[in-house]
Amino acid sequence: MRNILNNFLSILGYKIKRSKWLYENDKNLIATLKSQNINSIIDVGASSGQFAEQVFKNGFKGSIYSFEPLQKEHNILLIKSKKRKDGNWKIQERCALGSMDKDVVINISGRRQSSSIYNISKIHTSLFPDSKNVSSEIVKMKQLDNYFEEFKGLKKKILLKIDTQGYELEVIKGAKKIMPYINCLLLEVSLTRLYEEQPLFEEILDYTSKNGFSIWSVDRVVGNKFTGQTHQLDIVFIK
């Protein structure tokens, strides 16, 4: 039967081949959520909701609590979340998260998902020329611990996802009270400085291990296709 189909499809330029298992980052994350029995996700650096949408699309049935500092993206999140009938996507107040409470300036990149409190580096702009900063916004920064009473009662177990363009460690430092309630961390971690002053892999690994976390999985996020160098990873840590 396969030969008959191949003869027919060859006219159209196609051929049936035995497929192999292919690794997919999104499906690997869902497998992790299931194996770790994750029921709640704190989504820090939600952007326009791409992460939450993908997780829900892949079958996650728990609740997601999203934080986003940029006005445009925060407005989009509010619109998208209202379309969900189950009420499982909750958008928090517009603010940045970090290690202290204060007003901060966020540098807005031409690639808006690359916007950061830190200045973008030459390494980053050499990889993505359109990522240069084009404007800025002033926004309130708060510590995640300000939400301790709300989040300590979340349905267990909890994943804390942080994608804040180099500012991940500062977010963790502002979550000392909440951290004992966190079962998994999903962090964007850099091997080279894509943002000035950002901590790199070794410093983040040291801090997370001291808080009882170990690496569960690693996915490549940013690399140079010409040199083969890896610049950034998504890492899941578990207790």
C-alpha positions as CSV (number, residue, x, y, z in Angstrom):
1,M,0.0,0.0,0.0
2,R,2.8,2.4,0.9
3,N,4.5,1.8,-2.5
4,I,1.2,2.5,-4.3
5,L,0.7,5.7,-2.4
6,N,4.3,6.7,-3.0
7,N,3.9,6.2,-6.8
8,F,0.8,8.4,-6.8
9,L,2.3,11.1,-4.5
10,S,5.6,11.2,-6.5
11,I,3.6,12.8,-9.3
12,L,3.0,15.7,-6.9
13,G,6.6,15.7,-5.6
14,Y,5.9,13.9,-2.2
15,K,7.0,10.7,-0.6
16,I,5.8,8.8,2.5
17,K,8.7,8.1,4.9
18,R,8.7,6.5,8.3
19,S,8.7,9.3,10.8
20,K,11.1,9.5,13.8
21,W,10.4,11.1,17.2
22,L,11.2,14.7,17.0
23,Y,12.0,16.8,20.1
24,E,9.7,19.8,20.5
25,N,10.3,22.4,23.2
26,D,6.6,23.1,23.8
27,K,5.7,19.4,24.1
28,N,8.6,18.8,26.3
29,L,7.4,21.6,28.7
30,I,3.9,20.0,28.8
31,A,5.5,16.7,29.6
32,T,7.3,18.4,32.5
33,L,4.2,20.0,33.8
34,K,2.4,16.7,33.8
35,S,5.2,14.7,35.4
36,Q,5.6,17.3,38.1
37,N,1.9,17.6,38.7
38,I,1.9,21.4,38.1
39,N,-1.5,23.0,38.7
40,S,-0.6,26.7,38.9
41,I,1.8,28.9,36.9
42,I,3.1,32.4,37.8
43,D,4.0,33.9,34.4
44,V,6.5,36.7,34.9
45,G,7.2,38.6,31.6
46,A,4.1,37.5,29.8
47,S,4.6,39.8,26.8
48,S,1.5,39.4,24.6
49,G,0.6,36.0,26.1
50,Q,2.4,33.7,23.7
51,F,3.6,31.4,26.5
52,A,0.2,31.1,28.2
53,E,-1.6,30.5,24.9
54,Q,0.8,27.8,23.9
55,V,0.6,26.0,27.3
56,F,-3.2,26.1,27.2
57,K,-3.2,25.0,23.6
58,N,-1.2,21.9,24.6
59,G,-3.7,20.9,27.2
60,F,-2.8,22.6,30.5
61,K,-5.9,22.7,32.7
62,G,-4.6,24.7,35.6
63,S,-4.4,28.4,36.3
64,I,-1.9,31.0,34.9
65,Y,-1.2,34.3,36.6
66,S,0.5,36.7,34.2
67,F,2.6,39.8,34.9
68,E,3.6,42.2,32.2
69,P,5.0,45.8,32.6
70,L,4.6,47.2,29.0
71,Q,1.3,49.1,28.5
72,K,0.6,47.8,25.0
73,E,1.2,44.1,25.8
74,H,-0.7,44.4,29.1
75,N,-3.7,45.7,27.3
76,I,-3.5,42.8,24.8
77,L,-3.3,40.3,27.7
78,L,-6.5,41.7,29.3
79,I,-8.3,41.3,26.0
80,K,-7.1,37.8,25.3
81,S,-7.7,36.5,28.9
82,K,-11.4,37.7,28.8
83,K,-12.0,35.4,25.8
84,R,-11.3,32.3,28.0
85,K,-14.6,31.0,29.4
86,D,-12.9,28.9,32.2
87,G,-11.4,31.9,34.0
88,N,-8.0,30.1,34.3
89,W,-6.0,33.0,32.8
90,K,-5.7,35.8,35.3
91,I,-3.8,39.0,34.4
92,Q,-2.1,40.8,37.3
93,E,-1.7,44.6,37.7
94,R,0.7,46.2,35.2
95,C,4.1,46.3,36.9
96,A,7.7,45.1,36.5
97,L,9.0,42.6,39.1
98,G,12.4,42.8,40.7
99,S,14.3,42.8,44.0
100,M,12.9,46.1,45.4
101,D,9.9,48.5,45.1
102,K,10.6,51.5,43.0
103,D,10.0,53.2,39.6
104,V,12.1,51.9,36.7
105,V,12.7,52.7,33.1
106,I,12.1,49.8,30.6
107,N,14.0,50.1,27.4
108,I,11.7,49.2,24.5
109,S,13.3,47.2,21.7
110,G,12.4,47.2,18.1
111,R,11.7,43.6,18.7
112,R,9.3,44.3,21.6
113,Q,9.8,40.9,23.2
114,S,13.4,41.9,23.7
115,S,12.6,44.9,25.8
116,S,14.4,45.0,29.2
117,I,15.3,47.1,32.2
118,Y,18.9,46.4,31.2
119,N,20.5,48.0,28.2
120,I,20.7,45.7,25.2
121,S,24.2,44.6,24.3
122,K,26.1,44.7,21.0
123,I,26.1,40.9,20.9
124,H,22.3,41.0,20.9
125,T,22.0,43.7,18.2
126,S,24.6,41.8,16.0
127,L,22.3,38.7,16.2
128,F,19.1,40.7,15.7
129,P,19.8,44.2,14.2
130,D,16.1,45.2,14.7
131,S,16.4,44.7,18.4
132,K,17.9,48.1,19.0
133,N,16.1,50.3,21.6
134,V,13.6,52.6,20.1
135,S,11.8,54.1,23.1
136,S,11.2,53.6,26.8
137,E,8.5,53.5,29.5
138,I,8.5,54.3,33.2
139,V,6.7,51.7,35.3
140,K,6.5,50.7,38.9
141,M,8.6,47.8,40.0
142,K,7.4,45.5,42.8
143,Q,8.7,42.5,44.6
144,L,6.9,39.2,43.9
145,D,6.7,38.9,47.7
146,N,4.1,41.7,47.7
147,Y,1.7,39.1,46.3
148,F,2.6,36.5,49.0
149,E,-0.9,36.3,50.5
150,E,-2.5,35.8,47.1
151,F,0.0,33.2,45.8
152,K,0.7,31.1,49.0
153,G,-2.8,29.7,48.7
154,L,-2.6,28.7,45.0
155,K,-3.5,25.1,44.1
156,K,-0.3,23.1,44.4
157,K,2.1,22.5,42.7
158,I,3.4,25.8,41.3
159,L,5.7,26.7,38.4
160,L,7.3,30.1,38.4
161,K,8.2,31.1,34.8
162,I,10.4,34.1,34.4
163,D,11.2,35.6,31.0
164,T,12.4,39.2,31.8
165,Q,15.3,39.6,29.3
166,G,18.3,39.3,31.7
167,Y,16.4,40.4,34.8
168,E,15.4,36.9,36.0
169,L,17.7,36.8,39.0
170,E,16.4,40.1,40.3
171,V,12.9,38.7,40.2
172,I,13.9,35.7,42.2
173,K,15.6,37.9,44.8
174,G,12.3,39.7,45.3
175,A,10.5,36.4,45.9
176,K,12.2,35.1,49.1
177,K,8.9,34.5,51.0
178,I,7.2,32.9,48.0
179,M,10.1,30.7,46.9
180,P,9.4,27.9,49.5
181,Y,6.0,27.4,47.8
182,I,7.5,27.1,44.3
183,N,8.1,23.6,43.0
184,C,9.5,24.4,39.5
185,L,11.3,27.3,37.9
186,L,11.4,28.0,34.2
187,L,14.1,30.6,33.5
188,E,15.5,32.2,30.4
189,V,19.3,31.9,31.1
190,S,22.1,33.5,29.0
191,L,25.6,32.1,28.3
192,T,26.7,35.4,26.9
193,R,25.6,38.9,27.9
194,L,22.8,39.8,25.6
195,Y,22.0,42.6,28.0
196,E,24.5,44.7,29.9
197,E,25.0,43.8,33.5
198,Q,22.8,40.7,33.3
199,P,24.0,37.6,35.3
200,L,25.0,34.6,33.3
201,F,24.4,30.8,33.6
202,E,26.9,30.2,36.4
203,E,25.6,32.8,38.8
204,I,22.0,31.8,38.2
205,L,22.8,28.1,38.6
206,D,24.6,28.9,41.9
207,Y,21.6,30.9,43.2
208,T,19.0,28.3,42.3
209,S,21.0,25.4,43.7
210,K,21.4,27.2,47.0
211,N,17.6,27.5,47.1
212,G,17.2,23.7,46.6
213,F,16.6,23.5,42.8
214,S,18.3,21.3,40.3
215,I,18.2,21.2,36.5
216,W,15.4,19.1,35.0
217,S,15.6,20.1,31.3
218,V,17.4,22.5,29.0
219,D,16.2,23.9,25.6
220,R,18.2,26.1,23.2
221,V,16.5,29.5,22.7
222,V,19.1,31.8,20.9
223,G,22.0,30.6,18.9
224,N,24.2,31.8,16.0
225,K,23.5,29.6,13.0
226,F,26.8,30.7,11.3
227,T,29.2,29.9,14.2
228,G,27.1,27.3,16.1
229,Q,27.5,29.2,19.4
230,T,24.6,29.0,21.9
231,H,23.7,32.3,23.6
232,Q,20.6,31.6,25.5
233,L,18.7,28.7,27.1
234,D,15.4,27.9,28.7
235,I,16.0,25.8,31.8
236,V,13.5,24.1,34.0
237,F,14.7,23.6,37.6
238,I,12.8,21.4,40.1
239,K,13.1,20.8,43.8
